[in-house]
Amino acid sequence: MKANIKTLFTICTAALVTGCTDLDVDIESQYTEYPTNEIAVEAKMADVYYQLRDVFGRRYMEAQSLSSDEYTAVSYGGGWYDSGCYSHPSLHNFQPEDASIDWLPTVMAGCTKANTIIRDLGGDEAGELIAPARAMRAFFHFIMMDSWGDAPILDHLLADGEEIPRSSRGDVARFIESELLEIIPQLTDEVNDNTYGKPNRWMAEALLVKLYINWAVYTAPSVDQYDAATSTNEKLNDCIAHCDNIIQSGLFNLGSMTYAEKFGPTNGSHVEDFIYAMPYDTYTAQGMQYGRARTWKHAADVEKSYYGMSLSNSAGGYMTMTPEFSRLFCLEGDQRNNSVIRGTAYVYNPNTYQPTSEVALDENGNPIVLTQTVTLATPNDPMLDVGDNINGYNQGYRSVKFFVIDDDYKNGRNQSNDLPIFRYADILLTKAEAIKRGGTATNGDTPMSLFNQIREYAGAPLLTADPSLPDILDERGREFFDENWRRNDMIRFGTFESEFFPHYQGFPEANFDKSRRIFPLHRDVLNTNPHWAQNPGY
């Protein structure tokens, strides 16, 4: 169990014990105001900090990754088709009933929890005390706006029967900006075990960087009117300024550890690259199941999986890399190549997360050889069925970035790998992009110098000239795959409507309408909010 999870568990337990010693206390007595001692506040805040743990652990990942060119969802003789909730994102054919987009109520509930603690701690006048809750509320609004466009601005607790409309995406973006600019000076700038997984100044600045680099997307009159080739971004210099604040803090770096170690099951607050992460633990903070979706289908049916150990639980294996995306992992000497199983699968060392020379075998004793292309059992099958056999399981390359170990995997497949949300590497590449898009260079940085910091630590070839915008998009793909930013990047760079398996022109049910840049509101959301209209195009 990770130290920070242990600490949080202890704090929450202490709060529960000290808060429940007298069950006969009159509710109008001494507890009409919420206690503001550190333990009580920390326990209440924890419920806000980790509201999206389950969503990030699976459903959010499915919606973001499967709608991008990173992954496609295959079925095996119909298994894992699940009414199309995985194949629909791969085809940009989202349906309002899909389970992969049913998590908007969880995000909205996060806003309600944040508003509750803001009220309980004294309201807007409480300043530093409520700044972390406001940061999380801004983050929840960012998730809503980025995924669904127009969103309700939940800046207060709703009264009984109060209906709140959805505000325009641009207005939500401006609300988030104003909140972050106001609270950043009030948030702690400390970076240590105690602040890990919680909003501090640098988390808020990194969120503002994300908001600003996408400003032209979010403030377009409608999602279909953003044009990557012609749109201008008025916030590029603001984006660069906040990147500089993070860089010049000296609190983060790309780290001395290997790329693979950053994402392994023992990652955590010691990873200097992590600005903000969602902590997971197989016992006390469950929900992380990325390995289940990405692991070769019959990995549990062999004596030794390619993770270097036998697995106690079966794999889902329904997410496989698209041929187009997998071609990014081609740079000589690039550490990141080893996080993708390409062609012949080798057994990995479970301590270093690096491949050995031992070939991984299937249940028949034959080498596992993954194909870069994905061949359907029946051409143009909207179910994306590859067949329930070895040939089907071998379709497409596989990621081992969030490395699986059986000690975690046997516990309901809940992994202990923490999920980075904002990283220092992202700040470097975002600054490079902002300068390339026309922002003013600062501190002697150039797109090439910033870009090459990533290449150097990854062991990949250095550039000798400034990267193009397509170069930056490709590098972002190599660096941040599996981290849920690819859909966001593709929309900004204008490649979301491009072709990638199975999102091909002429493929049944493949949709290329620009309305697909946001998800439809789930049927249950519309039933709960009958005054809301479905997103255009759905």
LINFENSUL-V980988 format. One record per backbone hydrogen bond with DSSP energy under -0.5 kcal/mol. CO is the residue of the C=O (numbers start at 0). NH is the residue of the N-H. If there is no record, write none. Layout:
<<CO,NH> <CO,NH>>
This chain:
<<1,5> <2,6> <3,7> <4,8> <5,9> <6,10> <7,11> <8,12> <9,13> <10,14> <11,15> <12,16> <13,17> <14,18> <15,19> <16,19> <21,24> <25,28> <28,31> <36,40> <37,41> <38,42> <39,43> <40,44> <41,45> <42,46> <43,46> <43,47> <44,47> <44,48> <45,49> <47,50> <49,52> <51,55> <52,56> <53,57> <54,57> <54,59> <54,60> <56,288> <57,61> <58,62> <59,63> <60,64> <61,65> <62,66> <64,67> <64,70> <68,324> <69,321> <71,73> <71,319> <74,76> <74,385> <75,78> <77,80> <78,75> <80,83> <80,85> <81,84> <83,87> <85,89> <86,90> <87,90> <87,92> <88,91> <90,510> <94,97> <95,522> <97,100> <98,101> <102,106> <103,107> <104,108> <105,109> <106,110> <107,111> <108,112> <109,113> <110,114> <111,115> <112,116> <113,117> <114,118> <115,119> <116,120> <117,122> <118,121> <119,33> <121,124> <122,125> <123,126> <125,128> <126,129> <126,130> <127,131> <129,133> <130,134> <131,135> <132,136> <133,137> <134,138> <135,139> <136,140> <137,141> <138,142> <139,143> <140,144> <141,145> <142,146> <143,147> <144,148> <146,518> <147,149> <150,166> <151,153> <152,154> <158,161> <166,150> <167,171> <168,172> <169,173> <170,174> <171,175> <172,176> <173,177> <174,178> <175,179> <176,180> <177,181> <178,182> <179,183> <182,185> <182,186> <183,186> <187,200> <191,194> <191,195> <194,197> <199,203> <200,204> <201,205> <202,206> <203,207> <204,208> <205,209> <206,210> <207,211> <208,212> <209,213> <211,214> <213,216> <213,217> <214,218> <216,219> <221,224> <222,225> <226,229> <226,230> <231,233> <232,235> <234,238> <235,239> <236,240> <237,241> <238,242> <239,243> <240,244> <241,245> <242,246> <243,247> <244,248> <246,249> <257,261> <258,261> <258,262> <259,262> <260,263> <263,266> <267,270> <269,271> <270,273> <271,252> <272,274> <272,423> <275,420> <275,421> <276,278> <277,418> <280,284> <284,280> <286,288> <287,414> <288,292> <289,293> <290,294> <291,315> <291,316> <292,318> <295,298> <296,314> <297,300> <298,301> <304,307> <305,347> <308,304> <317,73> <317,319> <319,71> <321,325> <322,326> <323,326> <324,327> <325,328> <327,329> <330,333> <333,336> <334,337> <335,338> <336,339> <338,399> <338,400> <339,341> <340,397> <342,369> <344,359> <346,355> <347,349> <348,352> <348,353> <353,348> <357,346> <359,367> <361,364> <365,361> <366,368> <367,344> <367,369> <370,395> <372,374> <372,395> <373,375> <377,380> <379,381> <380,383> <383,74> <384,376> <384,377> <386,388> <388,392> <389,393> <391,394> <393,370> <396,320> <397,340> <400,402> <404,407> <404,408> <405,409> <407,410> <407,413> <408,412> <409,411> <410,413> <412,414> <417,419> <418,277> <421,274> <421,275> <422,426> <423,427> <424,428> <425,429> <426,430> <427,431> <428,432> <429,433> <430,434> <431,435> <432,436> <433,438> <434,437> <441,444> <445,449> <446,450> <447,451> <448,452> <449,452> <449,453> <450,453> <450,454> <451,455> <452,456> <453,457> <454,458> <454,459> <455,458> <457,334> <467,471> <468,472> <469,473> <470,474> <471,475> <472,476> <473,477> <474,478> <475,479> <476,480> <479,482> <479,484> <484,488> <485,489> <486,490> <487,491> <488,492> <489,493> <489,494> <489,495> <490,493> <494,497> <499,502> <501,503> <502,499> <503,506> <506,509> <512,515> <513,516> <514,517> <521,524> <521,525> <522,526> <523,527> <524,528> <528,531> <534,537>>
